[in-house]
Amino acid sequence: MLQVCVYCASSGHIHSDYFDATAHLAHLLVENEVKVVFGGGSSGLMGQLADSVLAAGGHIKGIMPQFMNEVEWGHTGVSDFVYTETMHERKAKFLEGTDALIALPGGPGTFEELFEAITLKKLAQFTKPIIILNTRGYFNAFNLLMQQAVEERFMPDELKHLFTIVDSPEEVLPAIHNAQAWNKGLHDAGSLR
Ligand code: AMP
């Protein structure tokens, strides 16, 4: 059974297209018997993801620091929960046993999780596909930032293969299956500096 970790927004003050795309993706994941791991939150796209996976009869696991659970940010419908001491520990657990990462639109928390995963992959500490769902072109600016990093030679062009940006939920699972294998060792990573 494929397991994916989904990074996404805690904010609920966002366009309905973001909720629709999240619900659509959740249905596709359940239909394809994919186990979902997420941040455990009940608000924003995290809440939508969990609600939709559960409504479709799928399996979802939340990983949340204890301090967030204490202020009741956890999704009460999710029964499979892991509580961590720190945010760092939580991010490490997101990656354990996952077959891919999916980043949906989000705020600084989502960006931080996504950038850490990309950095770890660059250093060959994480090798699985990273798929970014570009609903409403939300990640266009991110793409430009990465292009600028390549143009200004902060990053070799090859590193654009660290992640795949797709526009619709239907493209997410094919993108996972078609992602370029990333099995660079640290020696290769060194040559990519
Ligand atoms: P953001 O993309 O900034 O909304 O952050 C999403 C991430 O931030 C989650 O994975 C959590 O680490 C954290 N987070 C921020 N607010 C909440 C919340 N209300 N409930 C759960 N997690 C939250």
Residues whose N, C-alpha, C, O or C-beta is under 5 A from the ligand:
A	BS01	AMP	C8 A9 S10 S11 G39 G41 S42 S43 W73 G106 G107 P108 G109 T110
